[in-house]
Amino acid sequence: MNIASRFFYMLHWLFDNIYIILRLINSKIKGLDKEYFRQLSRKCWMFGISVFLVYCIKVLRKTYTDESDLKVAAVNKMTVK
C-alpha cells in the first residue's frame, strides 16, 4: 500500500516538473496544455495522500487490536483460578 502512495507521489513530481518546464519555455506547443499537467499533478498528489491515509488507518487498527489482545492476555494471567 505504501508503494502505491509513493507511485502517485512520483507521478505528482513528474507532472509538476512538466508543468514547470512548460512555464519556463513559455511557448504555445500544440496539443500541450500547461494547466492540464498542473491539474494532473494535483490529482496524483491527492491520490497519494489518500492512499497513505488508508495505509496509516490500517496500521493503527492492527496496532490497536494487537494491544487489546495483549491486555486481555495479561488480565487472564493475573486472575486467580
Distance bins in CASP14 RR format, pairs under 12 A and 6 or more apart:
PFRMAT RR
TARGET T0000
AUTHOR 0000-0000-0000
RMODE 2
METHOD distances of the structure
MODEL  1
1 7 0 0 0 0 0 1 0 0 0 0 0
1 8 0 0 0 0 0 1 0 0 0 0 0
1 48 0 0 0 0 0 1 0 0 0 0 0
1 50 0 0 0 0 0 1 0 0 0 0 0
1 51 1 0 0 1 0 0 0 0 0 0 0
1 52 0 0 0 0 1 0 0 0 0 0 0
1 53 0 0 0 0 0 1 0 0 0 0 0
1 54 1 0 0 1 0 0 0 0 0 0 0
1 55 1 0 1 0 0 0 0 0 0 0 0
1 56 0 0 0 0 1 0 0 0 0 0 0
1 57 0 0 0 0 0 1 0 0 0 0 0
1 58 1 0 0 1 0 0 0 0 0 0 0
1 59 0 0 0 0 1 0 0 0 0 0 0
2 8 0 0 0 0 0 1 0 0 0 0 0
2 9 0 0 0 0 0 1 0 0 0 0 0
2 48 0 0 0 0 0 1 0 0 0 0 0
2 51 0 0 0 0 1 0 0 0 0 0 0
2 52 1 0 0 1 0 0 0 0 0 0 0
2 53 0 0 0 0 0 1 0 0 0 0 0
2 54 0 0 0 0 0 1 0 0 0 0 0
2 55 1 0 1 0 0 0 0 0 0 0 0
2 56 0 0 0 0 1 0 0 0 0 0 0
2 58 0 0 0 0 0 1 0 0 0 0 0
2 59 0 0 0 0 1 0 0 0 0 0 0
3 9 0 0 0 0 0 1 0 0 0 0 0
3 10 0 0 0 0 0 1 0 0 0 0 0
3 48 0 0 0 0 0 1 0 0 0 0 0
3 51 0 0 0 0 1 0 0 0 0 0 0
3 52 0 0 0 0 0 1 0 0 0 0 0
3 55 0 0 0 0 1 0 0 0 0 0 0
4 10 0 0 0 0 0 1 0 0 0 0 0
4 11 0 0 0 0 0 1 0 0 0 0 0
4 44 0 0 0 0 0 1 0 0 0 0 0
4 47 0 0 0 0 1 0 0 0 0 0 0
4 48 1 0 0 1 0 0 0 0 0 0 0
4 49 0 0 0 0 0 1 0 0 0 0 0
4 50 0 0 0 0 0 1 0 0 0 0 0
4 51 1 0 1 0 0 0 0 0 0 0 0
4 52 0 0 0 0 1 0 0 0 0 0 0
4 53 0 0 0 0 0 1 0 0 0 0 0
4 54 0 0 0 0 1 0 0 0 0 0 0
4 55 0 0 0 0 1 0 0 0 0 0 0
5 11 0 0 0 0 0 1 0 0 0 0 0
5 12 0 0 0 0 0 1 0 0 0 0 0
5 44 0 0 0 0 0 1 0 0 0 0 0
5 45 0 0 0 0 0 1 0 0 0 0 0
5 46 0 0 0 0 0 1 0 0 0 0 0
5 47 0 0 0 0 1 0 0 0 0 0 0
5 48 1 0 1 0 0 0 0 0 0 0 0
5 49 1 0 0 1 0 0 0 0 0 0 0
5 50 0 0 0 0 1 0 0 0 0 0 0
5 51 1 0 1 0 0 0 0 0 0 0 0
5 52 1 0 1 0 0 0 0 0 0 0 0
5 53 0 0 0 0 1 0 0 0 0 0 0
5 54 0 0 0 0 1 0 0 0 0 0 0
5 55 1 0 0 1 0 0 0 0 0 0 0
5 56 0 0 0 0 1 0 0 0 0 0 0
6 12 0 0 0 0 0 1 0 0 0 0 0
6 13 0 0 0 0 0 1 0 0 0 0 0
6 44 0 0 0 0 0 1 0 0 0 0 0
6 47 0 0 0 0 0 1 0 0 0 0 0
6 48 0 0 0 0 1 0 0 0 0 0 0
6 49 0 0 0 0 0 1 0 0 0 0 0
6 51 0 0 0 0 1 0 0 0 0 0 0
6 52 0 0 0 0 1 0 0 0 0 0 0
6 55 0 0 0 0 0 1 0 0 0 0 0
7 13 0 0 0 0 0 1 0 0 0 0 0
7 14 0 0 0 0 0 1 0 0 0 0 0
7 44 0 0 0 0 1 0 0 0 0 0 0
7 47 0 0 0 0 1 0 0 0 0 0 0
7 48 0 0 0 0 1 0 0 0 0 0 0
7 51 0 0 0 0 1 0 0 0 0 0 0
7 52 0 0 0 0 0 1 0 0 0 0 0
8 14 0 0 0 0 0 1 0 0 0 0 0
8 15 0 0 0 0 0 1 0 0 0 0 0
8 40 0 0 0 0 0 1 0 0 0 0 0
8 41 0 0 0 0 0 1 0 0 0 0 0
8 42 0 0 0 0 0 1 0 0 0 0 0
8 43 0 0 0 0 1 0 0 0 0 0 0
8 44 1 0 1 0 0 0 0 0 0 0 0
8 45 1 0 0 1 0 0 0 0 0 0 0
8 46 0 0 0 0 1 0 0 0 0 0 0
8 47 1 0 1 0 0 0 0 0 0 0 0
8 48 1 1 0 0 0 0 0 0 0 0 0
8 49 0 0 0 0 1 0 0 0 0 0 0
8 50 0 0 0 0 1 0 0 0 0 0 0
8 51 1 0 0 1 0 0 0 0 0 0 0
8 52 0 0 0 0 1 0 0 0 0 0 0
8 55 0 0 0 0 0 1 0 0 0 0 0
9 15 0 0 0 0 0 1 0 0 0 0 0
9 16 0 0 0 0 0 1 0 0 0 0 0
9 41 0 0 0 0 0 1 0 0 0 0 0
9 44 1 0 0 1 0 0 0 0 0 0 0
9 45 1 0 0 1 0 0 0 0 0 0 0
9 46 0 0 0 0 0 1 0 0 0 0 0
9 47 0 0 0 0 1 0 0 0 0 0 0
9 48 1 0 1 0 0 0 0 0 0 0 0
9 49 0 0 0 0 1 0 0 0 0 0 0
9 50 0 0 0 0 0 1 0 0 0 0 0
9 51 0 0 0 0 1 0 0 0 0 0 0
9 52 0 0 0 0 1 0 0 0 0 0 0
10 16 0 0 0 0 0 1 0 0 0 0 0
10 17 0 0 0 0 0 1 0 0 0 0 0
10 41 0 0 0 0 0 1 0 0 0 0 0
10 44 0 0 0 0 1 0 0 0 0 0 0
10 45 0 0 0 0 0 1 0 0 0 0 0
10 47 0 0 0 0 0 1 0 0 0 0 0
10 48 0 0 0 0 1 0 0 0 0 0 0
11 17 0 0 0 0 0 1 0 0 0 0 0
11 18 0 0 0 0 0 1 0 0 0 0 0
11 37 0 0 0 0 0 1 0 0 0 0 0
11 40 1 0 0 1 0 0 0 0 0 0 0
11 41 1 0 0 1 0 0 0 0 0 0 0
11 42 0 0 0 0 0 1 0 0 0 0 0
11 43 0 0 0 0 1 0 0 0 0 0 0
11 44 1 0 1 0 0 0 0 0 0 0 0
11 45 0 0 0 0 1 0 0 0 0 0 0
11 46 0 0 0 0 0 1 0 0 0 0 0
11 47 0 0 0 0 1 0 0 0 0 0 0
11 48 0 0 0 0 1 0 0 0 0 0 0
11 51 0 0 0 0 0 1 0 0 0 0 0
12 18 0 0 0 0 0 1 0 0 0 0 0
12 19 0 0 0 0 0 1 0 0 0 0 0
12 37 0 0 0 0 0 1 0 0 0 0 0
12 38 0 0 0 0 0 1 0 0 0 0 0
12 39 0 0 0 0 0 1 0 0 0 0 0
12 40 0 0 0 0 1 0 0 0 0 0 0
12 41 1 0 1 0 0 0 0 0 0 0 0
12 42 1 0 0 1 0 0 0 0 0 0 0
12 43 0 0 0 0 1 0 0 0 0 0 0
12 44 1 0 1 0 0 0 0 0 0 0 0
12 45 1 0 1 0 0 0 0 0 0 0 0
12 46 0 0 0 0 1 0 0 0 0 0 0
12 47 0 0 0 0 1 0 0 0 0 0 0
12 48 1 0 0 1 0 0 0 0 0 0 0
12 49 0 0 0 0 1 0 0 0 0 0 0
13 19 0 0 0 0 0 1 0 0 0 0 0
13 20 0 0 0 0 0 1 0 0 0 0 0
13 37 0 0 0 0 0 1 0 0 0 0 0
13 40 0 0 0 0 0 1 0 0 0 0 0
13 41 0 0 0 0 1 0 0 0 0 0 0
13 44 0 0 0 0 1 0 0 0 0 0 0
13 45 0 0 0 0 1 0 0 0 0 0 0
13 48 0 0 0 0 0 1 0 0 0 0 0
14 20 0 0 0 0 0 1 0 0 0 0 0
14 21 0 0 0 0 0 1 0 0 0 0 0
14 37 0 0 0 0 1 0 0 0 0 0 0
14 40 0 0 0 0 1 0 0 0 0 0 0
14 41 0 0 0 0 1 0 0 0 0 0 0
14 44 0 0 0 0 1 0 0 0 0 0 0
14 45 0 0 0 0 0 1 0 0 0 0 0
15 21 0 0 0 0 0 1 0 0 0 0 0
15 22 0 0 0 0 0 1 0 0 0 0 0
15 32 0 0 0 0 0 1 0 0 0 0 0
15 33 0 0 0 0 0 1 0 0 0 0 0
15 34 0 0 0 0 0 1 0 0 0 0 0
15 35 0 0 0 0 0 1 0 0 0 0 0
15 36 0 0 0 0 1 0 0 0 0 0 0
15 37 1 0 1 0 0 0 0 0 0 0 0
15 38 1 0 0 1 0 0 0 0 0 0 0
15 39 0 0 0 0 1 0 0 0 0 0 0
15 40 1 0 1 0 0 0 0 0 0 0 0
15 41 1 1 0 0 0 0 0 0 0 0 0
15 42 0 0 0 0 1 0 0 0 0 0 0
15 43 0 0 0 0 1 0 0 0 0 0 0
15 44 1 0 0 1 0 0 0 0 0 0 0
15 45 0 0 0 0 1 0 0 0 0 0 0
15 47 0 0 0 0 0 1 0 0 0 0 0
16 22 0 0 0 0 0 1 0 0 0 0 0
16 23 0 0 0 0 0 1 0 0 0 0 0
16 34 0 0 0 0 0 1 0 0 0 0 0
16 37 1 0 0 1 0 0 0 0 0 0 0
16 38 1 0 0 1 0 0 0 0 0 0 0
16 39 0 0 0 0 0 1 0 0 0 0 0
16 40 0 0 0 0 1 0 0 0 0 0 0
16 41 1 0 1 0 0 0 0 0 0 0 0
16 42 0 0 0 0 1 0 0 0 0 0 0
16 43 0 0 0 0 0 1 0 0 0 0 0
16 44 0 0 0 0 1 0 0 0 0 0 0
16 45 0 0 0 0 1 0 0 0 0 0 0
17 23 0 0 0 0 0 1 0 0 0 0 0
17 24 0 0 0 0 0 1 0 0 0 0 0
17 37 0 0 0 0 1 0 0 0 0 0 0
17 38 0 0 0 0 0 1 0 0 0 0 0
17 40 0 0 0 0 0 1 0 0 0 0 0
17 41 0 0 0 0 1 0 0 0 0 0 0
18 24 0 0 0 0 0 1 0 0 0 0 0
18 25 0 0 0 0 0 1 0 0 0 0 0
18 29 0 0 0 0 0 1 0 0 0 0 0
18 32 0 0 0 0 1 0 0 0 0 0 0
18 33 0 0 0 0 0 1 0 0 0 0 0
18 34 0 0 0 0 1 0 0 0 0 0 0
18 35 0 0 0 0 0 1 0 0 0 0 0
18 36 0 0 0 0 1 0 0 0 0 0 0
18 37 1 0 1 0 0 0 0 0 0 0 0
18 38 0 0 0 0 1 0 0 0 0 0 0
18 40 0 0 0 0 1 0 0 0 0 0 0
18 41 0 0 0 0 1 0 0 0 0 0 0
18 44 0 0 0 0 0 1 0 0 0 0 0
19 25 0 0 0 0 0 1 0 0 0 0 0
19 32 0 0 0 0 0 1 0 0 0 0 0
19 33 0 0 0 0 1 0 0 0 0 0 0
19 34 1 0 1 0 0 0 0 0 0 0 0
19 35 0 0 0 0 1 0 0 0 0 0 0
19 36 0 0 0 0 1 0 0 0 0 0 0
19 37 1 0 1 0 0 0 0 0 0 0 0
19 38 1 0 1 0 0 0 0 0 0 0 0
19 39 0 0 0 0 1 0 0 0 0 0 0
19 40 0 0 0 0 1 0 0 0 0 0 0
19 41 1 0 0 1 0 0 0 0 0 0 0
19 42 0 0 0 0 1 0 0 0 0 0 0
19 44 0 0 0 0 0 1 0 0 0 0 0
20 26 0 0 0 0 0 1 0 0 0 0 0
20 34 0 0 0 0 1 0 0 0 0 0 0
20 37 0 0 0 0 1 0 0 0 0 0 0
20 38 0 0 0 0 1 0 0 0 0 0 0
20 41 0 0 0 0 1 0 0 0 0 0 0
21 27 0 0 0 0 0 1 0 0 0 0 0
21 29 0 0 0 0 0 1 0 0 0 0 0
21 32 0 0 0 0 0 1 0 0 0 0 0
21 34 0 0 0 0 1 0 0 0 0 0 0
21 37 0 0 0 0 1 0 0 0 0 0 0
22 28 0 0 0 0 1 0 0 0 0 0 0
22 29 1 0 0 1 0 0 0 0 0 0 0
22 31 0 0 0 0 0 1 0 0 0 0 0
22 32 1 0 0 1 0 0 0 0 0 0 0
22 33 0 0 0 0 1 0 0 0 0 0 0
22 34 1 0 1 0 0 0 0 0 0 0 0
22 35 0 0 0 0 1 0 0 0 0 0 0
22 36 0 0 0 0 1 0 0 0 0 0 0
22 37 1 0 0 1 0 0 0 0 0 0 0
22 38 0 0 0 0 1 0 0 0 0 0 0
22 41 0 0 0 0 0 1 0 0 0 0 0
23 32 0 0 0 0 0 1 0 0 0 0 0
23 33 0 0 0 0 0 1 0 0 0 0 0
23 34 1 0 0 1 0 0 0 0 0 0 0
23 35 0 0 0 0 0 1 0 0 0 0 0
23 37 0 0 0 0 1 0 0 0 0 0 0
23 38 0 0 0 0 1 0 0 0 0 0 0
24 34 0 0 0 0 0 1 0 0 0 0 0
25 32 0 0 0 0 0 1 0 0 0 0 0
25 34 0 0 0 0 1 0 0 0 0 0 0
26 34 0 0 0 0 1 0 0 0 0 0 0
27 34 0 0 0 0 0 1 0 0 0 0 0
28 34 0 0 0 0 1 0 0 0 0 0 0
29 37 0 0 0 0 0 1 0 0 0 0 0
31 37 0 0 0 0 0 1 0 0 0 0 0
32 38 0 0 0 0 0 1 0 0 0 0 0
32 40 0 0 0 0 0 1 0 0 0 0 0
33 39 0 0 0 0 1 0 0 0 0 0 0
33 40 0 0 0 0 0 1 0 0 0 0 0
34 40 0 0 0 0 0 1 0 0 0 0 0
34 41 0 0 0 0 0 1 0 0 0 0 0
35 41 0 0 0 0 0 1 0 0 0 0 0
35 42 0 0 0 0 0 1 0 0 0 0 0
36 42 0 0 0 0 0 1 0 0 0 0 0
36 43 0 0 0 0 0 1 0 0 0 0 0
37 43 0 0 0 0 0 1 0 0 0 0 0
37 44 0 0 0 0 0 1 0 0 0 0 0
38 44 0 0 0 0 0 1 0 0 0 0 0
38 45 0 0 0 0 0 1 0 0 0 0 0
39 45 0 0 0 0 0 1 0 0 0 0 0
39 46 0 0 0 0 0 1 0 0 0 0 0
40 46 0 0 0 0 0 1 0 0 0 0 0
40 47 0 0 0 0 0 1 0 0 0 0 0
41 47 0 0 0 0 0 1 0 0 0 0 0
41 48 0 0 0 0 0 1 0 0 0 0 0
42 48 0 0 0 0 0 1 0 0 0 0 0
42 49 0 0 0 0 0 1 0 0 0 0 0
43 49 0 0 0 0 0 1 0 0 0 0 0
43 50 0 0 0 0 0 1 0 0 0 0 0
44 50 0 0 0 0 0 1 0 0 0 0 0
44 51 0 0 0 0 0 1 0 0 0 0 0
45 51 0 0 0 0 0 1 0 0 0 0 0
45 52 0 0 0 0 0 1 0 0 0 0 0
46 52 0 0 0 0 0 1 0 0 0 0 0
46 53 0 0 0 0 0 1 0 0 0 0 0
47 53 0 0 0 0 0 1 0 0 0 0 0
47 54 0 0 0 0 0 1 0 0 0 0 0
48 54 0 0 0 0 1 0 0 0 0 0 0
48 55 0 0 0 0 1 0 0 0 0 0 0
48 56 0 0 0 0 0 1 0 0 0 0 0
49 55 0 0 0 0 0 1 0 0 0 0 0
49 56 0 0 0 0 0 1 0 0 0 0 0
50 56 0 0 0 0 0 1 0 0 0 0 0
50 57 0 0 0 0 0 1 0 0 0 0 0
51 57 0 0 0 0 0 1 0 0 0 0 0
51 58 0 0 0 0 0 1 0 0 0 0 0
52 58 0 0 0 0 0 1 0 0 0 0 0
52 59 0 0 0 0 0 1 0 0 0 0 0
53 59 0 0 0 0 0 1 0 0 0 0 0
53 60 0 0 0 0 0 1 0 0 0 0 0
54 60 0 0 0 0 0 1 0 0 0 0 0
54 61 0 0 0 0 0 1 0 0 0 0 0
55 61 0 0 0 0 0 1 0 0 0 0 0
55 62 0 0 0 0 0 1 0 0 0 0 0
56 62 0 0 0 0 0 1 0 0 0 0 0
56 63 0 0 0 0 0 1 0 0 0 0 0
57 63 0 0 0 0 0 1 0 0 0 0 0
57 64 0 0 0 0 0 1 0 0 0 0 0
58 64 0 0 0 0 0 1 0 0 0 0 0
58 65 0 0 0 0 0 1 0 0 0 0 0
59 65 0 0 0 0 0 1 0 0 0 0 0
59 66 0 0 0 0 0 1 0 0 0 0 0
60 66 0 0 0 0 0 1 0 0 0 0 0
60 67 0 0 0 0 0 1 0 0 0 0 0
61 67 0 0 0 0 0 1 0 0 0 0 0
61 68 0 0 0 0 0 1 0 0 0 0 0
62 68 0 0 0 0 0 1 0 0 0 0 0
62 69 0 0 0 0 0 1 0 0 0 0 0
63 69 0 0 0 0 0 1 0 0 0 0 0
63 70 0 0 0 0 0 1 0 0 0 0 0
64 70 0 0 0 0 0 1 0 0 0 0 0
64 71 0 0 0 0 0 1 0 0 0 0 0
65 71 0 0 0 0 0 1 0 0 0 0 0
65 72 0 0 0 0 0 1 0 0 0 0 0
66 72 0 0 0 0 0 1 0 0 0 0 0
66 73 0 0 0 0 0 1 0 0 0 0 0
67 73 0 0 0 0 0 1 0 0 0 0 0
67 74 0 0 0 0 0 1 0 0 0 0 0
68 74 0 0 0 0 0 1 0 0 0 0 0
68 75 0 0 0 0 0 1 0 0 0 0 0
69 75 0 0 0 0 0 1 0 0 0 0 0
69 76 0 0 0 0 0 1 0 0 0 0 0
70 76 0 0 0 0 0 1 0 0 0 0 0
70 77 0 0 0 0 0 1 0 0 0 0 0
71 77 0 0 0 0 0 1 0 0 0 0 0
71 78 0 0 0 0 0 1 0 0 0 0 0
72 78 0 0 0 0 0 1 0 0 0 0 0
72 79 0 0 0 0 0 1 0 0 0 0 0
73 79 0 0 0 0 0 1 0 0 0 0 0
END
